[in-house]
Amino acid sequence: MAAGAEINSTALLVKNFREELVQFAPDVSIVDRRVSKCSSVFVNNQHTLALGHNDDWTQNWRGLAYWVLGTETQADGTKLRFATWLYPGYLAGMDITYNSYGVVYSVNSLFPTKFEKGGLGTAFVARHLVSSTNLVDARRRATTLGVSSAISYNLGSIRERRLLELEVGTGGGEANAILEIQPGRSYFHGNEFTVLNASQYPDTSTQKRAEMWAQMQPVQNISAIRAFLGSTAGEWPVYRNHTAPDDCFTELTGNIRTACWHAGSLDRQPAYFTTT
């Protein structure tokens, strides 16, 4: 990647270890180290099975981030096709991704009070997730031992018709917990642990987004998902425009609808992805 982009390989490594490095920067305040980024929404009912996501960042990347569409030859000779939306310089898989096995996912930052000063960077774990063949495989890849810091994976499978919230804590391995979004449920995830019992730093933005999620219920279809993800109400809005006290921009809003019903019959057209 460094050679293709004609940049220094160390600079590229620093970019991909950003999630970890900022936790230990000695000249950065505790608040500035832990910037809450991203909102995810799950809907599972008789009409819609969908995953929605806002990707946020402290810099306005709206005109600079991009999609990568790739085909990768696996060890057994099979072809894996994938699509991933990411920021300049990041490895594929970091943010919003889907592949030809029908696995889809997005990621959210988490802020445990304990971080390891060595280990696997979350960007590299997310790249490993790109090749997931199903949700069991995705969980296995995401919980690789030695993860330096925590992250949440918002997982879905078109083939399995399931939605899962997976939180992976510091160290990976057994430091993880999963919540399956059962039929009839909708669910919001921001930048706080809600499934795994882990000591964490509180996040005001996540708490305010969760309050808005509660106010806007019921969220049961694509239109309602878009309305929530596009909400600009309050001091700490869901759709973010770097307005104080918030310090983030929402770079992309995406919805992956994995199935829909019409008049009680399953429409078996392929899942589709929309962005705004």
N, C-alpha and C positions, 0 to 999 in steps of 0.2 A: 504493500500500500504506500509506504513512504517513497519508494522508488517511482511508482506510477504518478504520485502527486508531486514529486520533486520537492519533498520537504525532508527535514532532518528526522531520522527514526526516533531519536530521543523525544523530540517534540510530539510525535505521534503517540508514543507510549504515555507521555504525561497526559495527553488528551484523554486516552482511554482509561487512565487510572484516576481521573479527576474526582470521581465519586468518593474514592478512598483518600486521596492526597489532601483534599480540603478539610478533612476531619482533624488533621494533625498540623495544619499550618499554624506556626507559633504566633504570627502577627495578625491573625484573623480572629474576630470575636466569636464567642460560642454561637450567637445568633446568626452571624454571617456564614458560619461553616455549614449550617443546616438549613438550607433553603428548600421549602416544601414545593414540590413540583409534581403536577399531574393529578387528574381525576379520572376514575373509571366507574362505569355503570354496567350492571348486568340486569337483563330482563329475561325471565323464563316463564312463559304462560302458554295457553292453548293457541294463541295467535302468533306470538313472536318469541324467538330465541335469539338474543342479540347482545353484543358487547360494544359499548361506546367508550370513547376515551378522549380527553383533552391532554395534549402534551404541552408542558409549560417550561419556561426557562427564564433566567434573569436578563438575558440579552435578546433583542428582537432578531430572531433568525427567520422570520416569515418569508423573506425573499432569498434565503441562502440554503436552507435545509432541502433535502431531496429524497426521492425514492431510488432504491437499488432493486432491479429485477434481475435475478440470477438463476443460472442452472449449474448445479454442482454434481460431478460424478462421484458416487460413493465407492467405498472399498469393494463392494460386490458388483460394481459395474452399473448399478441402477442410477437413474437420473433424478435428482431432487431439484424441483423448481421452487423458488421462494421470492417474496417481495417484502421489503423492509423500508420503513421511513426513518430517517435518522439525520442527525446534525453532522456538519462537515467534520471529517476525520474520525468519526466513530466507526467501530466494527459493526457489520451487519447484525441485526437482531436487537440492537439497543433502542427500544422504544415501541414501534408498532410493526408487527410481523405476521405473515401467514405463509403457509407452504403447501406443496402439492399432496401432502398426506392429510390435509384438512385441519391441521393444527393452527390456531390463531392465538396471539397473545400481545399484551402491552405490559409495560413495567411502571412501577411507582417507587419513588425514593422512600426509605424508612430511616429512622434516626434512633437506633439503640444507644444506650449510654456506654456500652462496651464495644470497642472496635479493636481488631487485631492490627498490629503494625506490619504484618506480613501476611501473604496469602494470595488467593485468587481474586482478581478484580471482577466486579459485577459485569463490566462490559464483555469480558471474556466468557463468563458464564452464559450471558445472554446470547453470545455468538454460538455457543455450544447448543443452545436451545433451538436454533434455527433448523437443525436436522431431526427434530423430534418426530417420531412416527405415530405417536398417540399420546394420550394424557398421562398414562403411567410412565412412558419414556420421558416425557417432558418433566415430570416431577423428579425422576431419577437424575436427570441432567442438571436441573436447577438446584438440587440439594447436594451437589458434589462437595466432598469434605474440603475444608480449608478456605472457605469463602471469607474474605477479610471483613466485609461489611454486609449489612442486611439490605434486602430489596423485596418487593412484592411482585408476583407475576399473576396477571389476570389472564386466565387460560380458557380456551374454548376448543371444541372439536366439532367440525361439521359432520364427520362420519359417525361419531359417537353421540352427537346431539346432547352435549353436556357443557356446562360452564362451571369453572372452579376458580376460587381465590386461593392462591398459594403464597404464604409468607415464609421467607427463609431468613433465619437469624444469623448472627455472627458465628462463623465456624462451619455453617452448613451441616451436612449429615442429618442427625436427628433433631437439630434445631430448626424445625419447620412445622407448620401446621396448615391444614387445608380445610376449606369450607366449600361444599358443593351447593350451588344455587339450585334449589329444588323447584319443581313445577309450582307455579303460583307465586313465586317470590321475585322481588327485585332487590338490588343491593348496590350500595355505593362504597367505594374505597378511595381514600385519599392518601395521606402520608403519615398515618399512625397505625401501629399494630392493632388489629381488631380480632385476630384469630389466634395468633401465637402469644403466649404469656411471656412478654419480654419487657425489661426495664427500658424506658424510652424517654426522649425529650418531648414535651408537649408541643403541639403545633396549632397556633391560633387560626391560621388559614384553613386547615383541615376541619377544625371544629366548626367554623362558620359555614364552610361548604356543606358539612353534614347537617347543620341546622336548616340550610336552604333545601337540601334533599328531603328532609322531613316535611317542610312546609309545602313542597310541590307534589306530594303524593296525591293520587296514585301515579306512578310512572310505569306504564304498561305497554308502550309501543314506541316506534321510532320517533314519532313527532314529539312525544313527551321526553324522550332521551335528549333530543336536540334542544328542546326548550330548557332543560336543566343545564346541559353543558354550555349553552349559550347565554345563561343568566348573568347579567351585569349588575344585579342589585346588591346594595350594601357596600360596606367598607372593604370587605374581603370577598369579592365576587368569584363565581365559578369560572366564568370566562374573563381572563385577566388582561389588563392593559397597562400594567406598570403604574397604577395610580396609587399614591401613598395612602395608607401605610404598606400596601402590597408592593412587592418588588419584582413581580414576574409578568411575562407576556404569555398568553396562550398562542402557541405557534401553529397548532393543527387540531382540528376536531375530526374524529373519524368514527364511523359506525360499521361494524361487521354484523350483518344479519345472516344468521346461519340457516334459517328456515322461516317460512311463513305459511299460514293457512288462509284459504279463501272459502267462505261458505261451508266450513267444516271439513274441507278436503285439503290434503297436503299438496302444496305446490312444490314439485321436486326440481325446480330450476336451481342452478348452482347458486351458492351463496354469493353475495356481492359486497363490495366495500365502497363507501362514499365518504368524501372528505369535504370540509368547508373551511 
